[in-house]
Amino acid sequence: MSVPLLDLQRIHAPIEQELQAAFARVLNQNNYILGAEVTAFESACAEVLAVKHAIGVSSGSDALLLALMCIGIGPGDEVICPTYTFFATAGAIARLGATPVFVDLDPSNYNWKLEQVFAARTERTRAVIPVHLFGSCADMSELMPWAEKYGITVIEDAAQAIDASWREQPAGSIGHFGCFSFFPSKNLGGFGDGGLLTTQDDQLAEKARILRAHGAKPKYHHHFVGGNFRLDALQAALLHIKLQHLDSYTWQRQDCAARYRTLLAEKGLAHLAPEEMPGHVYNQFILRLACAEQRHQVQDKLTAAKIGTAIYYPIPLHLQACFSGLGYKPGDLPEAEAAAQTTLAIPIFPGLTEQEQDAVVSEIKQAILEN
Ligand SMILES: Cc1ncc(COP(=O)(O)O)c(C=O)c1O
């Protein structure tokens, strides 16, 4: 039985008529960028995410960039972020001429180690970016008072964590900013690129809205040098439909994760599963293998059985060629380097069947027995 890593068709087929109707509506409106569709979607997001302001933008990467631009990050500034994350987290910092300062991960949940964040602070630290990796929130309880104390802006990278929560508070509603991605593989996936910036602060929201459209308000009156970070009306209309099903997408992912745990435990493989975390929304279900060779064997076996897998992420950011000028070397952030060698994502998405999960876990068991 072949099992894809992600099957968007299964998510979209049940709502096809609603999506077609939204598409037809936008086609008839003749208004394709921002406008009423985007405003309506933003209001719905603000309610779901418990934030005062939700600002539709062109991508999760641009949400991060916009957040940093709002607070004037630039050369000479340092921004602390995890090394084990998608590139965009650090790319946004570097694009503004600021310096990303990388910290290692906590192997129990792959999010950053808070004590390293605290230790990495210098006089130049202007912001920090906790990433809620794979759909599980980084610790916000200790971070926020520390950040307030030192006047540091907290930008939550919640690209993989829409609908996740930290102690009952939605991801993206706790820091000064929240950044979300609607990349198609995300838990609320669009039909192309899209993103969202959230904040509880009226002034930051106003500045973000202006920067989103080349810093102009009104049109052709430029207060700042912004960019084109606007969300399309079509994306907003289609995402608005899917937002109404987000609850169901979330619990289906959580159900799949619970079932994987049971199946792995039945086969004596409970130790491969990620630690259980309340509020986790499982954008990915990540196995932790014993060593690089075992990962290779398990991935090969699953590939041969036509079961999709992926490695998030094979090279931590502090070892990426584009950051070689920052002077990091192998061994500097050992937990992330070890995770990069041994983690493996297996299929998880709304609509994944029990039989498919059985097949995935059987193949994993066989791969481990054979080696
Ligand atoms: C952790 C993280 N941050 C940022 C992004 C960037 O989002 P986008 O692909 O929408 O630009 C992504 C997604 O790809 C991500 O996973």
The ligand as an ORCA input file, in Angstrom:
! r2SCAN-3c Opt
* xyz 0 1
  C       9.234     27.493     10.711
  C       8.909     28.213      9.438
  N       9.123     29.535      9.366
  C       8.823     30.229      8.256
  C       8.305     29.609      7.140
  C       8.097     30.416      5.908
  O       6.804     30.356      5.418
  P       6.527     30.539      3.843
  O       6.926     29.273      3.182
  O       5.048     30.778      3.787
  O       7.293     31.703      3.380
  C       8.043     28.232      7.183
  C       7.422     27.509      6.066
  O       7.827     27.170      5.065
  C       8.369     27.507      8.350
  O       8.170     26.196      8.418
*
